[in-house]
Amino acid sequence: MIVTTTPSIEGKRIVAYHGIVSGEAILGANVFRDLLASVRDFLGGRSGAYERVLRDSRNAAIEDMVSEAQRLGANAIVGVDLDYGAVGQGESMLMVTAAGTAVTVS
């Protein structure tokens, strides 16, 4: 499965459009991770725990989107857009969405 943010794939021809596909992932951050992140913010530097949560969430959303495209018979997704946001009480949960157009290329 080819997944790209571009509207086309160089060297490939889109022969069928299957529609918009998307995937979502919502993951909660735990209190221990929040505490470590606040210490990291105070001292400076990157928050590895949150970076892992972001990466895992992004990968899960993309996997869901790819599964939907495969069910439609597509072999590629073009025009992929990733969005991030916080949801829930106190914005304690991370939401990642991935959306694109499922296509068949040759």
Helices and strands as residue ranges (DSSP letters): E 2-3, E 14-28, H 31-43, H 48-71, E 76-87, G 89-91, E 93-105
